[in-house]
Amino acid sequence: MQLARVDLLDAADRPLRTYSKGMLQRAGLALALINDPELVFLDEPTSGLDPLGRLLVRDIIGELRERGVTVFINSHLLSEVEATCDRVAFIKRGAVVHQLALADRRLAIELVLRVAPIDSGLLEALSRFDPDVVREGDEEIRLRVECDERIPDIVRCLVERGTNIYGVEPRRKSLEEWFIDVMGEDQRPG
Protein backbone atom coordinates (compact mmCIF):
# COMPACT_ATOMS: atom_id res chain seq x y z
CA MET A 1 0.00 0.00 0.00
CA GLN A 2 1.40 3.40 -1.07
CA LEU A 3 0.26 5.22 2.10
CA ALA A 4 2.38 2.89 4.22
CA ARG A 5 5.37 3.51 1.94
CA VAL A 6 5.13 7.28 2.47
CA ASP A 7 4.45 6.87 6.22
CA LEU A 8 0.85 8.14 6.14
CA LEU A 9 -1.04 5.00 7.11
CA ASP A 10 -1.94 6.43 10.52
CA ALA A 11 -3.46 9.51 8.82
CA ALA A 12 -5.39 7.61 6.13
CA ASP A 13 -8.81 8.49 7.59
CA ARG A 14 -8.06 12.17 8.10
CA PRO A 15 -9.18 14.82 5.59
CA LEU A 16 -6.34 16.20 3.45
CA ARG A 17 -7.09 19.71 4.69
CA THR A 18 -5.76 18.64 8.11
CA TYR A 19 -2.42 17.48 6.67
CA SER A 20 0.77 19.48 7.07
CA LYS A 21 2.67 20.65 3.96
CA GLY A 22 5.07 17.70 4.31
CA MET A 23 2.20 15.23 4.67
CA LEU A 24 0.57 16.68 1.53
CA GLN A 25 3.85 16.26 -0.35
CA ARG A 26 4.06 12.62 0.71
CA ALA A 27 0.38 12.05 -0.17
CA GLY A 28 1.06 13.48 -3.64
CA LEU A 29 3.96 11.07 -4.04
CA ALA A 30 1.72 8.15 -3.02
CA LEU A 31 -0.82 9.24 -5.66
CA ALA A 32 1.88 9.46 -8.33
CA LEU A 33 2.94 5.87 -7.58
CA ILE A 34 -0.48 4.27 -7.10
CA ASN A 35 -0.52 2.42 -10.45
CA ASP A 36 3.17 1.39 -10.44
CA PRO A 37 4.07 3.62 -13.40
CA GLU A 38 7.17 3.18 -15.54
CA LEU A 39 7.58 6.95 -15.82
CA VAL A 40 7.09 9.45 -12.97
CA PHE A 41 7.24 13.26 -13.04
CA LEU A 42 7.80 14.94 -9.67
CA ASP A 43 7.73 18.69 -9.11
CA GLU A 44 9.80 19.80 -6.11
CA PRO A 45 9.23 16.45 -4.33
CA THR A 46 11.16 17.41 -1.17
CA SER A 47 9.84 20.96 -0.81
CA GLY A 48 8.34 21.48 2.63
CA LEU A 49 9.69 18.21 4.03
CA ASP A 50 11.71 17.86 7.20
CA PRO A 51 15.04 15.97 7.02
CA LEU A 52 13.38 12.60 7.71
CA GLY A 53 10.78 13.26 5.02
CA ARG A 54 13.52 14.16 2.52
CA LEU A 55 15.35 10.92 3.32
CA LEU A 56 12.12 8.97 2.85
CA VAL A 57 11.49 10.54 -0.55
CA ARG A 58 15.12 9.93 -1.62
CA ASP A 59 14.79 6.28 -0.59
CA ILE A 60 11.57 5.90 -2.60
CA ILE A 61 13.18 7.50 -5.67
CA GLY A 62 16.17 5.15 -5.25
CA GLU A 63 13.85 2.14 -5.08
CA LEU A 64 12.06 3.32 -8.23
CA ARG A 65 15.42 3.65 -10.01
CA GLU A 66 16.39 0.12 -8.96
CA ARG A 67 13.10 -1.18 -10.40
CA GLY A 68 13.85 0.54 -13.72
CA VAL A 69 11.33 3.35 -13.34
CA THR A 70 12.31 6.62 -15.01
CA VAL A 71 11.86 9.56 -12.64
CA PHE A 72 11.94 13.17 -13.84
CA ILE A 73 12.40 15.68 -11.04
CA ASN A 74 11.87 19.39 -11.42
CA SER A 75 13.58 21.19 -8.55
CA HIS A 76 15.45 24.32 -7.59
CA LEU A 77 16.87 22.55 -4.53
CA LEU A 78 20.13 21.63 -6.21
CA SER A 79 21.56 19.80 -3.20
CA GLU A 80 18.54 17.48 -3.35
CA VAL A 81 18.99 17.00 -7.09
CA GLU A 82 22.65 16.18 -6.50
CA ALA A 83 21.75 13.64 -3.80
CA THR A 84 18.96 12.01 -5.83
CA CYS A 85 19.62 12.18 -9.56
CA ASP A 86 21.93 10.44 -12.03
CA ARG A 87 21.59 13.01 -14.78
CA VAL A 88 20.67 16.69 -14.92
CA ALA A 89 19.33 18.84 -17.73
CA PHE A 90 19.53 22.61 -17.46
CA ILE A 91 16.58 24.35 -19.11
CA LYS A 92 16.71 28.00 -20.12
CA ARG A 93 13.73 29.72 -21.72
CA GLY A 94 12.08 26.37 -22.37
CA ALA A 95 15.04 24.69 -24.08
CA VAL A 96 17.60 22.22 -22.75
CA VAL A 97 20.92 24.09 -22.89
CA HIS A 98 23.15 21.56 -21.13
CA GLN A 99 23.03 17.98 -19.87
CA LEU A 100 25.26 16.50 -17.23
CA ALA A 101 25.77 12.96 -15.93
CA LEU A 102 26.52 13.54 -12.26
CA ALA A 103 28.80 10.51 -12.02
CA ASP A 104 30.87 11.77 -14.97
CA ARG A 105 31.63 15.47 -14.43
CA ARG A 106 34.52 15.94 -16.79
CA LEU A 107 37.19 18.35 -15.58
CA ALA A 108 35.09 18.95 -12.51
CA ILE A 109 37.78 18.54 -9.86
CA GLU A 110 39.55 21.73 -8.97
CA LEU A 111 42.77 21.13 -7.09
CA VAL A 112 43.99 23.90 -4.78
CA LEU A 113 47.67 23.53 -3.95
CA ARG A 114 49.23 25.56 -1.15
CA VAL A 115 52.94 25.32 -1.94
CA ALA A 116 56.17 27.31 -1.89
CA PRO A 117 58.22 28.41 -3.62
CA ILE A 118 56.25 28.98 -6.80
CA ASP A 119 58.32 29.68 -9.89
CA SER A 120 57.84 29.43 -13.64
CA GLY A 121 59.47 25.96 -13.69
CA LEU A 122 56.86 24.64 -11.24
CA LEU A 123 54.01 26.16 -13.21
CA GLU A 124 55.41 24.64 -16.39
CA ALA A 125 55.74 21.21 -14.73
CA LEU A 126 52.13 21.39 -13.51
CA SER A 127 50.87 22.49 -16.93
CA ARG A 128 51.18 18.87 -18.11
CA PHE A 129 48.24 18.13 -15.78
CA ASP A 130 46.27 21.26 -16.73
CA PRO A 131 47.43 23.69 -19.43
CA ASP A 132 45.38 26.42 -17.72
CA VAL A 133 47.11 26.20 -14.32
CA VAL A 134 46.57 29.42 -12.34
CA ARG A 135 48.84 31.00 -9.76
CA GLU A 136 46.97 32.71 -6.92
CA GLY A 137 49.38 34.84 -4.89
CA ASP A 138 52.67 33.63 -3.43
CA GLU A 139 51.60 30.21 -2.12
CA GLU A 140 48.54 28.98 -4.02
CA ILE A 141 48.02 27.27 -7.35
CA ARG A 142 44.71 26.15 -8.86
CA LEU A 143 44.31 23.56 -11.57
CA ARG A 144 41.65 21.21 -12.86
CA VAL A 145 42.12 17.46 -13.16
CA GLU A 146 39.93 14.87 -14.81
CA CYS A 147 39.89 12.41 -11.90
CA ASP A 148 41.08 11.81 -8.34
CA GLU A 149 43.69 9.35 -9.61
CA ARG A 150 45.79 12.26 -10.97
CA ILE A 151 46.30 13.79 -7.50
CA PRO A 152 49.12 11.41 -6.40
CA ASP A 153 50.94 12.14 -9.68
CA ILE A 154 50.72 15.87 -8.98
CA VAL A 155 51.97 15.46 -5.40
CA ARG A 156 54.83 13.26 -6.68
CA CYS A 157 55.75 16.02 -9.16
CA LEU A 158 55.83 18.58 -6.34
CA VAL A 159 57.98 16.34 -4.11
CA GLU A 160 60.42 15.54 -6.94
CA ARG A 161 60.90 19.28 -7.53
CA GLY A 162 61.58 19.87 -3.82
CA THR A 163 58.50 22.04 -3.43
CA ASN A 164 57.20 22.57 0.11
CA ILE A 165 53.61 21.32 0.32
CA TYR A 166 51.31 23.00 2.85
CA GLY A 167 47.99 21.78 1.50
CA VAL A 168 46.35 19.80 -1.30
CA GLU A 169 42.61 20.33 -1.48
CA PRO A 170 40.56 18.60 -4.18
CA ARG A 171 37.22 20.30 -4.71
CA ARG A 172 34.48 18.88 -6.91
CA LYS A 173 32.37 21.47 -8.68
CA SER A 174 28.94 21.64 -7.04
CA LEU A 175 25.73 21.49 -9.01
CA GLU A 176 25.08 25.09 -8.00
CA GLU A 177 28.39 26.12 -9.59
CA TRP A 178 27.46 24.16 -12.74
CA PHE A 179 24.09 25.96 -12.74
CA ILE A 180 25.72 29.40 -12.59
CA ASP A 181 28.28 28.47 -15.27
CA VAL A 182 25.64 27.06 -17.62
CA MET A 183 22.83 29.53 -17.02
CA GLY A 184 25.01 32.61 -16.65
CA GLU A 185 25.36 35.03 -13.81
CA ASP A 186 23.02 37.44 -15.59
CA GLN A 187 20.00 35.33 -14.58
CA ARG A 188 17.49 36.91 -12.24
CA PRO A 189 16.11 35.07 -9.23
CA GLY A 190 12.97 33.06 -10.08
N, C-alpha and C positions, 0 to 999 in steps of 0.2 A: 504494500500500500504506500502511495506516494507521500501521504501526510506523515506517516511514521518516518520516512526517509528524511524529511525536512524538519523533523522534531516538532510537529504540530498536532500529533494524535490527541493529546490532552485538551486541545482547544477546538477539536473538530465540531462540537455542537454549539460553539459560540458564533454570534454574527460577526462578519468580517469588519463591521464598523467598530468593533471593540478591540480589534487587533492593533498592535503597535506597528510602526513603519517596518521594522525588521520582520515581524510576523507576516505582514502583507507581502514583503519581498519573497519570503520563503514559500508562501501560499502560491504566489505567481509562478515560482519555479516548479512547484508540484503540478500546477495546471499545465505548464509547458511540457512536462514529462509524462503526463497521464496515459498517453497512447504509445509509449515506447518509440518515439520518432527516431529516424535515422539522421535527421537534420534539426538542429535547435538554434534559434536566434534569441539571444539574451541581451537586454538593454540595461546597462549599469546593474548587473546582478548582485553586487555587494554593497550598493549604495544604501545607507541607513542601517547597516548591520553592525553589531558589535564584533569584537575579535573572534569570539566562538562561532558566531553566525557566518563570518567570512571564511573561517576554516571549514565549516560544514559545506558551504557552497563550493569552495575549491575542491574538497573531497568528491563531491557529486560530479563536478565537471571532470575530474580525473577518472572517475569510474566510467563516465560516458565515453571518454577518449579510449579507455581500455577496451570498451565494447565495440569500438569502431564508429561511434556516433560523431558526426561533424558538428562542432559547436562554434557559432559565430558570436562573439562578444563585442558589443559596442560599449566603450567605457573611456572616461577621462581620467580614471584612477590608474595611472600608468604603473604604479607598484603592484597593483592587483593583476593587471594585464601581464606584467613580467613574471609574476608568481604562477599564473594560470595557463598562459598560452604558449603554443609552439611557434606560431607565426603571427606576424603583425602586418597590417596594411595601413598606411597613412593615407587619409582621404582629405583632399583640399578642394573646396568648391565642387564637391560631388564626384570627383575623379580620383582614382588611386594614383598617387604620385610616387610611392615607394613601398616595396615589400621587404620584409626582413624575417629570416628564420632566426629565432632567438638563440638557438644552439650554435649557430654558425655566423657570428658577427665578425665578418672579416675586418682585419685591422682595427679591432675594437679595444685592444688592450693598450692603454697608455702606460708607459713605464717612466716613473719619476726617479731619477738617480741623484742622490746627494753625494757628490764626490769632490775631491780636490787633489791635485791642481787640475784645472781644465785648460787645455791648450788646443791648438789647431790639430795636432797629431792625434789627440784623443777623439776629437770630433770626427776626424777623418776615419779613424778606426771604427767608430760606432756607426758611421754612415753605411757600412755594409749591412747593418741590421735595419736601418731606416734612412733612406737618402735625405729625408726632411728633418733630421735630428735638430733640436732647438736648444740653444744655451739660454738658461734663465739665471742671470746674475753670475756670481763668482763660484757657487757651489752646487748648481742644479742644472740637470740636463733632462729634457723630455724627448721621448721617442715612442713610436708606435711599433708594436710587434704583432705578428699574425697569430701567435699562440704562446701559452705559458712555457712550452718546451724550449723556447728561445732564451728565456731568462738566464738559465745557468751558463749558456754560451756567452752572454753579455757580461755576466759577472766574471767569468774566466778571462775574458778580454781585458777587463779592468785590472784584475789581479796581475796578469802577465805584463801589463804596462806599468805596474807599480803604483797605480792610482789608489789613494785612500778612499775607502768606501764608508760613508756615514749612513746611508739608507738606500734601499731598493724597494720601491713601492709600486706594484702593479695595480692598475686601476681600470676596471672594465667600464666601458661607456654605458651609462644608464639609459633606459628607454626614454626618460625625460630629455636627456641630452640628444638622443637620436631625433626625438620629436622636434626640438628646437632647430637642429641642423637641417632636417628635411623640410619642415614647414616654414622656416625663416623666422627671424626675430621680429619681423615687422607685423606678425600676427597680433590681433587684438584679443583680449580675453573673451571667451564665449559666454 
